[in-house]
Amino acid sequence: MITRIFLNSSALSVAVTALLQIIPTSGLAADTPKVNEKQLLEALNQKKTQALSEAEEAQLLIAGYEEFLEDPELNPEERPEIRKSLIKEKARYKQHRSKAGRIQVAQRELRQLTHDPAVTISSLKAAYADLEGLAERGKAAWNEVLSTRGKFVGNLEREHEQHLKDAQETLRSLNVEAQATELLLNSVDPNSGDTSDSEFFVALKLPAIRSAVERGFRIVANPGDKQRQAQTTLIALIAYSQYFWDHYSGKRSLLTEDELPSDRQRNIFGVPDGKVLTSDMITHNNSHFYYLAPKARESFNKKLEMIWGEGAVSVATWNQKYDEPFAQACRALATVNDEHLVPNPQVFSIMEKIELLLNELDLVQKSITQLDSNYRAQLSKAKQFGDEARLSSAHYNAEIWSRESEQLMVGFERSYALLAQQLKDSLKEGWIPDARRISESALIIGKAQKRFYAVREVKEELEALLSHRK
């Protein structure tokens, strides 16, 4: 039989010299004791050291028991008793490690707690005094602010809606689409009624230009669709005005004789030197097809889209084969003066009428945009409460803190009492620190200290805000 000698756990005696100091502070602080946290920390540290020592001893015994159980020469009759001892020591190890951990947390919370002599149960009661009443007054004032602003915003919305209706009515009465369609169709109809000789001449010649641009831009003609006929007529007018760009823009009067553009170099894009392919009007070409750059597409498409919307005819490529048919049609609607081509003023007159319609449309649309912009700016300003916005958070915090006041003050008193009692009990033999409640008490005291100053601040803020509303 193998004999083993086991050491019993030794109890460490701890001599702790600690004093519970109750030091009155000035004014309202006289009713709250000052707990000597340093002495309590020292007492806790000794208990933590003891717990760690117990855990270390248990760990050594665990290693010894496990070694015995692995010994093949161990008497089988001894194994059950050793296993019981092993289980017991493992439980003791866990118990003391856990105890040391809880004490360490309590120490950390105590170290983070600062003693503030200004925060006592009396000063807390004084801080919370009248807080509930201030919260109610603040809430009533905030509701009044919301009501006033709500009425103002409602009036603002109604005014904006009426202004918008008026602008939309102006837009409907302008009816640019119908006016432009009628004007353009009449410009190519020699039988439209009471027309002058110049208008009749344009009505005879302009369809040839329209036909050339339809073919050049690969637009499928549809004589039965009046809107499409009006749209292609406008493209023809734009092309004509770009062909005679110097006359239409008024720049010709500023040019010297040597600077005047050659009539042979005139083109549908209004490129002065006639070098269309290398200009900013074309992105690239494929055989005789020119692919229009954004600038060129906009010069043709923008006016059509403004009048008829996104469903209007648009152009993107030009067939170079129709340069000459287009030029011939333009020359047929022009005269020669001093060996220079002079465009027909009646064509420009039609374009000017279209421009006037578009200008009116643009003004109405800009006024609608401006109305909307002004409304949004006024609405944004109306919703900005300025200093009054502080009423919202101030009365809310005051209301919540007032509800929590009794619970916080009770917790504050009990927490100080518990720390004082724990310090007193630490002088006794066999003291077991209540680490969890020490941690909670330190947190509650810290919260009360912060809340004390927050309550005073919110009361001052509410009093100032309410005084301005009198």
C-alpha positions in Angstrom: 0.0 0.0 0.0 1.4 3.4 -1.0 1.0 6.1 1.7 0.4 9.7 0.7 0.5 12.7 3.0 -1.8 15.6 2.0 -1.4 19.2 3.2 -4.6 20.9 4.4 -5.5 24.5 3.2 -4.0 27.1 5.5 -6.1 30.1 6.5 -4.3 33.3 6.1 -4.8 35.8 8.9 -5.1 39.4 7.8 -4.6 42.2 10.3 -6.3 45.3 8.9 -6.1 48.6 10.6 -8.8 50.9 9.1 -10.9 53.8 10.3 -14.3 54.8 9.2 -14.0 58.6 8.9 -17.1 60.7 8.9 -16.0 64.2 8.1 -18.6 66.9 7.9 -18.2 69.4 5.0 -19.4 72.9 4.8 -23.0 73.9 4.1 -25.3 71.2 2.7 -22.5 68.6 2.8 -22.8 68.0 6.5 -25.3 65.2 6.1 -23.1 62.9 3.9 -20.1 61.0 5.3 -16.8 60.9 3.5 -15.8 57.2 3.2 -12.1 56.7 3.3 -11.9 54.9 -0.1 -8.1 54.4 0.3 -8.5 52.3 3.4 -11.3 50.3 1.8 -9.2 49.7 -1.2 -6.3 48.4 1.0 -8.7 46.1 2.8 -10.1 44.8 -0.5 -6.6 44.3 -1.9 -5.7 42.1 1.1 -8.8 40.0 0.5 -7.9 39.8 -3.2 -4.4 38.7 -2.3 -5.8 36.1 0.1 -8.2 34.8 -2.6 -5.5 34.5 -5.1 -3.3 32.7 -2.6 -6.1 30.2 -1.9 -6.6 29.7 -5.6 -2.8 29.1 -6.1 -2.8 26.6 -3.3 -5.8 24.8 -4.8 -4.1 24.7 -8.1 -1.0 23.1 -6.6 -3.1 20.5 -4.9 -5.0 19.9 -8.1 -1.7 19.2 -9.9 -0.7 16.8 -7.1 -4.0 14.9 -7.1 -3.9 14.5 -10.9 -0.3 13.2 -10.7 -1.3 10.6 -8.1 -4.2 9.4 -10.2 -1.9 8.9 -13.2 0.4 6.7 -11.0 -0.3 3.0 -12.0 1.0 1.9 -8.6 -1.7 3.8 -6.7 -3.8 1.6 -4.5 -7.3 1.3 -6.2 -8.9 1.7 -2.8 -7.4 5.2 -2.5 -8.6 6.4 -5.9 -12.2 7.4 -5.0 -11.1 9.5 -2.1 -8.4 11.3 -4.2 -11.0 12.0 -6.9 -13.3 13.5 -4.4 -10.4 15.7 -3.1 -9.6 16.7 -6.7 -13.1 17.8 -7.4 -13.2 19.7 -4.2 -10.0 21.6 -5.0 -11.1 22.4 -8.5 -14.3 23.9 -7.1 -12.3 25.8 -4.5 -9.9 27.1 -7.2 -12.9 28.5 -9.3 -14.5 30.0 -6.2 -11.4 31.9 -5.2 -10.5 33.0 -8.7 -14.0 34.3 -9.2 -13.9 36.1 -5.8 -10.6 37.8 -6.7 -12.1 38.9 -10.0 -15.1 40.5 -8.4 -12.9 42.3 -5.9 -10.7 43.6 -8.7 -13.8 45.1 -10.4 -14.9 46.7 -7.1 -11.4 48.2 -6.7 -11.5 49.6 -10.3 -14.9 51.3 -9.7 -13.7 52.7 -6.4 -10.5 54.1 -7.9 -12.6 55.9 -10.6 -14.9 57.4 -8.1 -13.9 60.9 -7.0 -15.2 62.3 -3.7 -17.2 65.6 -4.4 -18.0 67.4 -1.1 -20.5 69.5 -3.0 -22.8 66.5 -3.7 -24.7 65.4 -0.6 -28.2 64.2 -0.1 -29.2 67.7 1.0 -27.6 69.4 -2.0 -29.2 66.8 -4.3 -32.7 67.5 -2.8 -32.1 71.2 -3.3 -31.0 70.6 -6.9 -34.2 68.6 -7.7 -36.5 71.1 -6.0 -39.0 72.6 -8.4 -37.6 70.5 -11.3 -40.9 68.8 -12.0 -42.7 72.2 -12.1 -40.1 73.6 -14.5 -40.4 70.5 -16.7 -44.2 71.0 -17.0 -43.8 74.7 -17.8 -41.1 73.9 -20.3 -43.3 71.3 -22.0 -46.2 73.7 -22.2 -43.9 76.4 -23.8 -42.6 73.9 -26.3 -46.1 72.8 -27.3 -47.0 76.4 -27.8 -43.9 76.9 -30.0 -44.9 73.8 -32.1 -48.4 75.1 -32.4 -47.3 78.5 -33.5 -44.8 77.2 -36.0 -47.3 74.6 -37.3 -49.8 77.4 -38.1 -47.1 79.5 -39.8 -45.9 76.5 -41.9 -49.5 75.8 -42.8 -50.1 79.3 -44.0 -46.8 79.2 -45.9 -47.8 76.0 -47.7 -51.2 77.4 -48.7 -49.6 80.6 -50.1 -47.1 78.6 -52.0 -49.8 76.3 -53.4 -51.8 79.4 -54.6 -48.8 81.0 -56.2 -48.0 77.7 -57.9 -51.5 77.4 -59.3 -51.3 81.0 -60.6 -48.0 80.3 -62.4 -49.3 77.0 -63.8 -52.4 78.8 -65.1 -50.1 81.4 -66.8 -48.2 78.5 -68.3 -51.4 76.9 -69.6 -52.7 80.2 -71.0 -49.4 80.7 -72.8 -49.8 77.3 -74.5 -46.4 77.5 -76.3 -46.8 74.1 -77.9 -50.1 75.1 -79.7 -48.8 78.6 -80.7 -45.5 77.3 -82.0 -47.2 74.5 -84.0 -49.6 76.8 -85.6 -47.0 79.4 -86.4 -44.6 76.8 -88.0 -47.3 75.1 -90.0 -48.6 78.4 -91.4 -45.0 79.3 -92.4 -44.9 76.4 -94.9 -48.5 76.7 -96.1 -49.0 79.1 -99.1 -52.7 78.7 -98.8 -53.0 79.7 -95.1 -55.1 82.8 -96.0 -54.2 86.4 -95.6 -50.4 86.2 -96.3 -48.0 88.9 -97.7 -45.9 88.3 -100.7 -42.8 87.7 -98.6 -44.6 85.2 -96.4 -46.0 83.5 -99.6 -42.5 83.3 -101.0 -41.1 81.7 -97.8 -44.0 79.2 -97.7 -43.0 78.1 -101.2 -39.3 77.8 -100.6 -39.0 76.7 -97.0 -40.4 73.1 -97.6 -37.3 72.4 -99.8 -35.0 73.2 -96.9 -37.2 71.0 -94.6 -37.0 68.2 -97.1 -33.2 68.4 -97.2 -32.8 68.4 -93.4 -35.2 65.5 -93.1 -33.1 63.5 -95.5 -29.8 64.7 -94.1 -30.8 63.9 -90.5 -32.6 60.7 -91.5 -35.9 61.9 -90.1 -38.9 60.0 -91.5 -41.4 62.4 -92.9 -45.0 62.1 -91.8 -47.3 64.6 -93.6 -50.3 63.5 -91.6 -48.6 64.3 -88.2 -49.0 68.1 -87.7 -46.7 68.2 -84.7 -44.0 66.3 -86.5 -44.3 68.6 -89.5 -44.0 71.6 -87.2 -40.9 70.1 -85.5 -39.1 69.4 -88.8 -40.0 72.9 -90.0 -38.3 74.3 -86.8 -35.2 72.2 -87.5 -35.2 73.7 -91.0 -35.4 77.2 -89.6 -32.6 76.5 -87.1 -30.5 75.1 -89.9 -31.2 78.2 -92.1 -30.2 80.5 -89.3 -27.0 78.6 -88.7 -26.2 78.6 -92.4 -26.5 82.4 -92.3 -25.0 82.6 -88.8 -23.3 86.0 -89.3 -26.5 87.6 -90.4 -28.7 86.0 -87.7 -26.4 86.7 -84.8 -25.7 90.3 -86.0 -22.0 89.8 -86.1 -21.7 90.6 -89.8 -22.0 94.3 -89.1 -18.9 94.1 -86.9 -16.7 92.4 -89.6 -14.5 94.1 -92.1 -14.7 93.3 -95.8 -11.7 90.9 -95.5 -13.3 89.2 -92.5 -16.6 88.4 -94.1 -17.1 84.6 -94.4 -17.1 83.1 -97.8 -20.6 82.0 -99.0 -19.0 78.8 -100.4 -17.9 77.8 -96.9 -21.4 78.2 -95.3 -22.7 75.0 -93.7 -25.6 73.7 -91.7 -23.7 73.8 -88.4 -22.6 77.5 -88.8 -18.9 76.7 -88.7 -17.3 80.0 -90.0 -14.4 78.5 -91.9 -16.4 75.6 -93.3 -14.1 73.0 -91.7 -16.9 71.0 -90.1 -15.1 67.7 -89.6 -12.3 69.3 -87.5 -14.7 71.6 -85.6 -16.2 71.1 -82.1 -19.6 70.3 -83.8 -18.5 66.8 -84.8 -17.2 64.0 -82.6 -16.2 61.7 -85.5 -17.4 60.5 -88.9 -18.1 57.2 -90.5 -17.8 57.5 -94.3 -20.2 60.3 -95.2 -22.0 60.3 -91.8 -21.1 63.0 -89.3 -21.8 62.2 -85.6 -22.9 65.4 -83.9 -21.1 66.6 -80.7 -23.3 67.6 -77.7 -23.0 71.3 -78.7 -24.4 70.6 -82.2 -27.2 68.3 -80.9 -28.2 71.0 -78.4 -28.4 73.7 -81.0 -31.0 71.7 -82.9 -32.8 69.7 -80.1 -33.0 72.0 -77.2 -35.7 74.3 -78.7 -37.8 71.3 -79.8 -37.6 69.7 -76.4 -38.6 73.0 -74.7 -41.8 73.2 -76.8 -42.8 69.6 -77.3 -41.0 67.8 -74.5 -38.8 64.7 -74.5 -41.0 63.0 -77.2 -40.0 65.6 -79.8 -37.9 64.8 -82.9 -34.1 64.9 -82.2 -31.1 64.7 -84.4 -27.7 62.9 -83.8 -26.1 62.3 -87.3 -25.9 64.3 -90.5 -25.4 62.7 -94.0 -22.8 64.8 -95.7 -24.3 63.8 -99.1 -27.1 66.3 -98.4 -24.8 69.3 -97.9 -25.3 70.6 -101.4 -29.1 70.0 -101.6 -29.4 71.8 -98.3 -27.2 74.7 -99.5 -29.1 75.0 -102.8 -32.4 75.2 -100.9 -31.0 77.9 -98.6 -29.6 79.9 -101.6 -33.1 79.7 -103.2 -34.5 81.4 -100.2 -31.9 84.2 -100.3 -30.9 87.1 -102.6 -27.5 88.3 -103.9 -26.3 91.8 -102.9 -22.8 92.9 -103.9 -21.9 89.4 -104.8 -22.8 88.2 -101.3 -25.8 86.1 -100.3 -28.4 87.9 -98.2 -30.8 85.7 -96.2 -34.6 86.2 -96.3 -35.6 88.5 -93.4 -39.0 86.8 -93.2 -37.4 83.5 -92.2 -35.6 85.3 -89.4 -38.8 86.9 -88.4 -40.4 83.5 -87.9 -37.4 82.4 -85.8 -37.6 85.5 -83.7 -41.3 84.8 -83.0 -40.3 81.3 -81.9 -37.5 82.8 -79.7 -40.0 85.2 -78.1 -42.4 82.3 -77.3 -39.5 80.4 -75.7 -38.4 83.4 -73.8 -41.9 83.8 -72.3 -41.9 80.1 -71.5 -38.5 80.3 -69.9 -39.6 83.3 -67.8 -42.7 81.4 -66.5 -40.6 78.3 -65.8 -38.0 80.3 -64.0 -40.7 82.0 -61.9 -42.0 78.6 -60.9 -38.5 77.5 -60.0 -38.0 80.7 -58.0 -41.3 80.3 -56.3 -40.3 76.8 -55.3 -36.8 77.9 -54.2 -38.3 80.7 -52.1 -40.8 78.4 -50.5 -38.2 75.9 -49.6 -36.0 78.6 -48.1 -38.9 80.0 -46.1 -40.0 76.6 -45.0 -36.5 75.7 -43.9 -36.2 78.9 -41.9 -39.6 78.3 -40.4 -38.6 74.9 -39.2 -35.4 76.2 -37.6 -36.5 77.1 -34.0 -33.3 78.8 -33.0 -32.8 79.1 -29.3 -36.4 77.8 -28.7 -35.3 74.4 -30.0 -33.4 74.1 -26.7 -36.8 73.9 -24.9 -37.4 70.5 -26.5 -34.4 68.8 -25.0 -34.4 70.8 -21.8 -37.9 70.1 -20.8 -37.6 66.4 -21.8 -34.4 65.9 -19.7 -36.0 67.8 -16.8 -39.1 65.5 -17.0 -37.1 62.3 -17.1 -34.7 63.3 -14.3 -37.5 64.5 -12.1 -39.1 61.0 -12.4 -35.8 59.3 -11.5 -34.9 61.7 -8.6 -36.4 59.7 -5.7 -34.8 56.5 -6.8 -31.4 58.2 -7.4 -31.3 59.9 -4.0 -32.3 56.7 -2.2 -29.6 54.8 -4.1 -27.1 57.6 -3.3 -27.8 57.3 0.5 -27.8 53.5 0.5 -24.5 53.4 -1.5 -22.7 55.7 0.9 -24.1 53.7 3.8 -23.0 50.4 2.2 -19.4 51.6 1.6 -19.2 52.9 5.2 -20.5 49.6 6.5 -18.1 47.6 4.4 -15.2 49.7 5.7 -16.3 49.1 9.2 -16.8 45.3 8.7 -13.3 45.0 7.2 -11.9 45.4 10.7 -13.7 42.2 11.8 -12.2 38.8 11.6 -13.5 36.7 8.7 -14.9 39.7 6.8 -16.2 38.7 3.3 -16.4 41.8 1.1 -19.6 42.2 -0.9 -17.7 43.1 -4.1 -20.7 43.3 -6.4 -22.6 45.8 -4.2 -19.4 47.8 -3.7 -19.1 48.1 -7.5 -22.8 49.1 -7.9 -22.5 51.6 -5.0 -19.5 53.3 -6.6 -21.3 53.6 -9.9 -24.5 55.0 -8.3 -22.5 57.6 -6.4 -20.7 58.6 -9.6 -24.0 58.9 -11.5 -25.5 61.0 -8.7 -22.5 63.4 -8.8 -22.8 63.9 -12.6 -26.6 64.2 -12.4 -26.3 66.9 -9.7 -24.5 69.3 -12.1 -26.7 68.3 -15.1 -29.9 69.1 -13.1 -28.6 72.5 -12.0 -27.6 73.3 -15.6 -30.9 72.3 -17.1 -32.8 74.2 -14.5 -30.8 77.4 -15.3 -31.4 76.8 -19.0 -35.2 76.3 -18.6 -35.5 79.4 -16.3 -33.6 81.5 -18.9 -35.7 80.2 -21.8 -39.0 80.7 -20.0 -38.1 84.2 -18.8 -37.6 85.3 -22.4 -41.2 84.1 -23.3 -42.9 86.3 -20.6 
